[in-house]
Structure formats: structure tokens, C-alpha cells
Amino acid sequence: MRVLVAGGAGYIGSHTVVRLLQHGDDVVIADNFSNSSPLVVDRLRRITGRPVKVEEIDLTDTADTKALMRNAKPDAVIHFAGLKAVGESVTNPGSYYSVNLRSTLSLLAAMQEAGVYCLVFSSSATVYGMNPPVPTPEDSPTSATNPYGWTKVMGEQILTDIAASHPQWRIGLLRYFNPGGAHPCGAIGEDPLGVPNNVLPYISQVAIGRRDYLSVFGDDYDTPDGTGVRDFIHVDDLAEGHVAALHRLTTMPRSLDVWNLGTGRGTSVLELRAAFEAASGRPIPYRVTARRPGDVARSLALVTKAERELGWRAQRGLLEMCQDAWRWQSQNPDGYR
Ligand code: WQD
């Protein structure tokens, strides 16, 4: 299969490209490198020994996106491209709505024009809002607590309406829980710009000495050690989930479906810190600070639907995730810079 990977130079995109290439699919990456490095592409070629085409493009430009789709002639599209920092979305909501929704609309218009009807969309567990049942099934109501989250809820709604309008569409919405880790070779990984928003890259930067200590946002939650509990999933498990979803689309009876990608297992912030200390052999000092507004006590995926329908389940454990994240961080202390 020939797959156009929008945002394929980013963290989850690049790991998915490796899995697609290893699976024998051909890949065209479309990226504007706004939050990723062109260096990724050579590393993907090196890891897989396979060619990867790259198009530098702003997907909010519909004419350019249509031209790309005509030239690339993919069988399917995976759409990772978008802005993803929750805090930044609160201070700059206009650009989040503009970039995330316009890129999705552009891709859809270009796909429709080119007669490409298979799409896998990067969504997020953030669409479950503040009070979902835990573990959370896919049919829980959706809502959001910040503009970034709303762009995912709205993106899902647009895709749901498009899929209903035309029976030829095959669209898979993948709701990621908390991705972490890196490819075990250490050549690609997460490279956040500025101060990391997420706990795992933050811990990793403390271990390498770029940050002094981890701020633990609250230890008075109703959880075993009082700190937030999350469903951390290895990025390579997530990548394999995309390959499984893509191939499910070809036999799917409905025009749209949705799957959680998580492990179903919970890890607290302090447990994660301890696992990273064990994996890295480095101390991770921490201080407990106030709760972060908008955080929930626990977030866990119900994973049975993906297991049943995609034949996929996460294989890798917490320690492996921390070891792989550490290999990437220690071999690339400044990321791709
Ligand atoms: C996890 C836990 C924090 C940082 C976010 C987005 C979500 C999704 C994934 C994309 C919480 C605690 C964090 C720190 C801490 N992104 N924490 N110190 O909030 O579950 O999900 O990323 O779709 O949309 O909201 O992940 O890694 O930010 O936080 O103590 O410096 O770590 O309070 O309990 P979260 P996170």
C-alpha cells in the first residue's frame, strides 16, 4: 500500500513511518517541519534501509495539498499533522483552530478530489473530557477542557459527518492515551521545543541534566500514592496500532470507526519517576507542587475494542519504555539539534 503520512517527521509520525516501511508499505511524508526536524528523514532511511519520499508543505494550503495528493497518488492517508501543546492552545487558540482544522479540511478536500477514501486520524484521549468512566470505552461522550482538545473533538466531528455523507469513505479515529519511549535503536525519539509539557520528556531532561528537578503536580489525588495515574503507551506499540488500523480499514463494514490505543494499565507520576531512575541509573529529584488545572486523577483506556477489531494490543512495558526513552535522550542530549 502507498501511504501519505501527514506530519510524518514528528514524534508519533516518524515511529509509524518505520513500522509502515518495515511492513512493506511505501511512504510519502508531508510535513512543514514546524515542530520536527528534516534530519528525521535520513534516520528513517538508515533504520529501515528503504526509500522515503518527503514533501515540505503547509497543509493549510488547500491548492498545494491537492497538488501533492495528485502527485503522490496514495492508497491511504494517516493524518498526524497539527499543533499539540495544551498550554499554548490556551494562550493562542486562534492558531490551534486554524492549523488543526484547516489542515484536516484541506486533506479531506484533496483526498475527495483524488478519489482517495482511506484515512487514519490522530486523535487523543483528551476528547473524553473531565469525568469519563475509567477505564474509558470508546462510546463515552466527548468534550474538551482546552482549545487543543476541542480541535480534536471538532476534527472527529468533521470526519464523522464526512464519512456519513459518502459510503465510500473508510476512516479510523485513533485515540491515544499517553505516548512515551522511542525506537530501541536510539536514532529517533521525542524532541520537544522549549520546556516539555508532558511528564515523560520532562523527566528525561531532568535525567540528562537539562532541568534541575521534576515538579510533581499534586500528590493529593484519590490514587494509591496521591499523584496522577496515566496509561503510558510505548510509541512503537502506538505505531503498530496505526498499521493495524490502516489494514482494518480495507475490510471495515462501516465508513468510520474509533479505537483507543492504550495499555489499560495505570502508572502514577511517582512510579514513572522511579522506573526512569531504574532505567537511566540517574537520580530524578522532584518537588511536589500545586495541581495543574484541568488534570484528572486517573486516565486509562479500555482496550478490548482494539484487541477484538484490530487484532492489536500493546506489547511493551513501562521499564522498556523508559529504557528506550533514555537511550534516545542519552545518545541525543539536545534532540535533533
Ligand atoms: C501526565 C501526568 C500531570 C508534567 C497530555 C494532554 C493530552 C495528550 C497527552 C495529546 C499528570 C503530571 C506532568 C509535569 C507532572 N496529548 N505531570 N509534572 O495531561 O495526561 O495528557 O498529553 O493528545 O491531550 O493533555 O499528560 O504528561 O502532561 O501529564 O507531575 O511536569 O503527569 O499532572 O498527572 P496528560 P502529561
Residues whose N, C-alpha, C, O or C-beta is under 5 A from the ligand:
A	BS01	WQD	K84 V86 S124 T126 F177 N197 N198 V199 L200 Y202 S215 V216 F217 G228 V229 R230 V269 R292 D295 V296
